[in-house]
Amino acid sequence: MNTQSDQNRRPEGITPDALLHVGTEGPVTAEDIVLASGRDLNPKNLAWAEQKLATEGKAALDRLLP
């Protein structure tokens, strides 16, 4: 039997694409960049991230994320 609900079901363990994609649709902060880089939140790293954000824009976060 092929019902509409059968066609929409995903096998267990598979995450829908909409939940996997991490984009920079919203505003990006220096804190986001520090956390994405795996660094500790401290004034030195925030200053580094602010500079990176100023020169690269949202692409700075995209480059850090897989």
BELCORVEN-V300974 format. One line per field, one symbol per residue. ss: DSSP state (~ for helix, > for strand, _ for the rest). phi: phi as a letter, one per 30 degrees, with the letter a starting at -180 (. if undefined). burial: b if it has 16 or more other ideal C-beta (glycine too) atoms within 10 Angstrom, else e. A space follows every 50 residues. Layout:
ss: ???
phi: ???
burial: ???
This chain:
ss: ___~~~~~________~~~~_________~~~~~~~~_____~~~~~~~~ ~~~~~~__~~~~~~__
phi: .ccedddddceejcddeecddcccdcdccddedddddidddbeddddedd dddddciddedddddd
burial: eeeeeeeeeeeeeeeeeeeeeeeeeeebebebbbbbbeeeeeeebbebbe ebbeeeebebbeebee
